[in-house]
Amino acid sequence: MARAIPVLPLVGSTITVSGPDKPTPVGDDGRVSRAPVSRALAARMARVQQFAGTNPAAAATITALLGLAALMAAISAAIYDAVTEEDGAALLDRPALDLAVSLRTPARDAAVTAFTELGGTPWMALIATVITIGLAVTWRVWAPITLMALATGGSLLMTTVGKAVVGRTRPPEIFAVPPLENSASFPSGHSLNAVVVAGLVAYLVVERYRAALLRIGVVVVAGGFAVAMGLSRVFLGHHWLTDVLVAWALGLGWLALVVTGHRVWILRTGRGVVVPEVEPEVTAAAD
């Protein structure tokens, strides 16, 4: 004969046991209860609360990173809506292009063209490979290679899918500085890759070393490189401003997720890569 067993108050139902080995969860309304799922969720939430209580700094960091990723996703969606509906931020595209055209000179065009080539797939792939292998060999860890492969793979996927789905036309060729490009415009692959690659390198260095000046310097250089790469695309007439803005947002969001995954992995394995500060040895003077 079946017997009823009370379940968690979170569910407010009972489980009818139909046999010794195969309990059949049934709610008050006769439908299958979700008690096992609720128990698992309650257990997981308890572990999260315990983790937050014992690792408040780490919990705050992960929460902030996930919040940043969510914010960047919302911004990307808003820019996409503006582009498809031709309002909002998209209204800045033509004024930004006109301003770029007014600032051009032969010398500036040549300099910016040389710089923007660094953000193309061949050069950016080479830069990322050399830097990550150099860091991995120097630090004797695999993390830089693994993280860079994951980060750049996601960046290329977002660029490819975004261009294929949106299919936006680039600015008119009459306003573009050669060499011209004929792929879709939205998002800017140069800008997205620059954010992800430079941002990840900055994260690895900041996570590795504790020297404040080094950390600040690396973050400033990485941020400046990503911003300059995006602005170069608008200056040359190869992208609309919103192509660059959404690339920055997507890049930051994806970078936040990659870093979050790495932080969680470190916490679960206890295998951080921060170099401990070494106190200088003090030798007692002889009497």
N, C-alpha and C positions, 0 to 999 in steps of 0.2 A: 504493500500500500504506500502511496506517495506521501511524503512528509514535507512540510514547509520550513525553510531555514531563513531567518532574517538576514538581509544583506546590508551593505553600507547605507547609512542615512542619506548619502549623496544621491542614491538611486531611488529610494523609497518604494521598493517592490520586494518580492520574494522570489526564491528559486525553488521550483518544484523538482525534486529528485525522482526521476523515473526509474532509476536503476542504480546498482552499486558502483558502476564504473562510468556511466554516461549521464551526468546531470543535464537536464534540459532547462535552461533559464527561461522563465515565463513571468511577465509582468502582471499587474492587477487587471489590465484590459485584455488579457489572454494572448498578447503578442510576446514575441521572444524578447527577453530582457537584455540590456546591455551591461549587466553587472560586471562580467569579466573585464570589459573594456574600461569601465569606471574604476574598478580596482587598480588596473594597470596605470590609468591616468593619475589616480590619487597617489599611488606609490611613486610615480615619476615626479609629481609635483612636490612630494615630500623630500625627495632627493634634491630637487632644485632648491627648495627652501633651506635644506641643510647645507648645500654648497654655498648659497649666498650668505649664510650665517658664518661659515668658517672661512670663506674667501671673498670678503666684501669688495676688495679692490678689483679682483679678477671678474667678479660678477658685474660690477659697474662698468668695466671695460667692455665686456662682451655685450652687455645691454646697449651701451653707447654705439658700438659697431653695428649691431642689428638695427638700431634706430636710424643710424646714418644710411644704411642700405635701404631701409623702407622709405626714408625721405627722398633719396635719389631716385627710387623707382617712381614715386609720386610725381617728382619734378619731370622725369622723362615722359611719363604719361601725359602730363599737362602740355609739354612742348609738342608732343605728337599731335594732340588735339588741336593745338594752335596752328600747326602746319597744315593739317588736313582741312581745317575750317578757314584758314587764311585770316586769322585774327590773333589777338594777344601778342605773344612774343614774336610771331611771324611778321608783324608789322615793322619790326626793326631790321629785317633782312635787307631791304633795298637801301635804306639810309646808311647802313653799315657798309654796303658795297660801294655806294657813292663816295663815302668818306675814304675808303681804301683807295679808290681810283685817284682821288685828289691828292693823295700822299705819295704817289709813285714817282720814282725817278729811275733812270736806267741803272744807276749804281745800287739803289735800294732793291730794285727788282732782282738783280743778279744775286745780291747777298741773301735775300729772303728765299729765293729759289734754292740756293745751295743749302741753306739751313733746313728747309722743309723736306728735302730729299732724305734727311736722316729719319723722318717719320714713316717712310715707305716700308712696305713689308720686307724687302731684302735687307736694307740697312738696319731696320729696327730688330729684325731677327738676329742679325750678326751681333749687334750691340748687346742684346739680351743674352745671347749665348756666351759671349766672351766674359761678360760681367759675372754671370751666375756660375760658370765653370771656375772662374778665378776665385770667387768667394768660397765655393765648395772645396776647392783644393786647399786654399789658405786656411779655412776653418776646419777642414776634415769632417764635413757633414754633408748629407745629401739634401737637406731641406731647401737650400736655394734653388737647386735644379728642379726638384719636385714642385715647389711652389710656382716657379716661373713657368714651367710647362703647363700647369693647371691654369694659371692666370692668363697667359697669352692665348692658350687654347680657347678659353671662354671669350676673350676679347675678339679673336678672329671670328668665332661663331656668331657673336652678337652683331658684328659688322656685316658679315655675309647675309645673315637672315634679315637684318634691318633693311639693307639695300634691296634685297629681293622682294620683301613684303611691301615696303613703302614705294619704291621705284621713283623717287623724286628726281626731277631734272636739275642738273647743275646750273649755276648762273650762266647767262648768255656768253658764248665764246668771245664775243667782241669786247667783253670786259675782263677776260682772263689773260693772265700772263703765261706764255708758252713755257714748257711743254704742256699741252692740254690733256685732260683726262676725260674718258667717256663712260665711266661706270656711274651707277646711281649715286646720288648725293647724300642721302640721309641714312645713317649718321656718318660723320667724318671718321674714317678709319685711322688716319694719321693721329687725330686728336685722341681717340679712344685708346689706341695702343700706347701713346706717349704717357697718358695718365696711369695706365696699368703697369707698364714696365718701370717708369721712373718712380712711381709710388711704391711698388713692391721693393725695389732696390733700397729706397729710403727706409722702408719698414724694417728690412733685414739689418741694415746698419744700425738703426735706432735700437732694435731689439738685441743687437749683439754688444754694443758698447754703451757706456754710461757717461762719457765725457759730454757735458752740456753743449759746448761750442761745436763739437763734431756733429752732434745730433741736429742742432739748429741749422748748421751750414748745409748738411745733406738735405734736410727738408726744404730749405729755401731754394737750393739748386734744382731739386726734383720738381718742386712746384713751379718754379720759373720756366723750366724746360717744357712742362706740359702746357702751361698758359701760352708761352711763345709759339709752340707748335700749332695750337689751335688758331691763334690770331694770324699766323702766317698763311693759313688756308683761306681765311677771309681776305687778307691783304692781296693775295694773288688771284682772287676771283675764282678759286677752285671749289669753294663751298659757300653756302649761305651761313649767316651767323647762327641760326637755330640748328644747323647740322653740327656745329661745333659745341653748342651748349648742351645738346642731348648727348653727345659723345662724352663730354666731361661728366655729366650726371651718371650715365651708364658705367663709365670707367670707375668712378668713385664708389658707386654701389657695389659693383662686382669686386673691386679691391677690398671693400669692407667685409664682404662675405668670405673671401679667401683668407684674410687675416683672422677673422673670427674662427674659421675652421682650424687654422694653425694654433691659435691660442687654446682652443678646446683640446686639441691633440697634445699640447704641452702639459696641460693640467691633468689629462687622463694618464699620460705616460711619465710625467715628471722629468721630461727630457728637454729642458730649456737650453738655450744657446748663449745666454748672457755670460760674458766673461767676468768673473768675480774680480773686484778691485783688490789689488795686491798691496798690502801695507809694506812700506819700506822697512827693511831689516835694521834694527838698531844694535850696534855692536858696543858692548861696554868697554870703556877705556881702561887700559891696564893701569894698576896703581904704580 
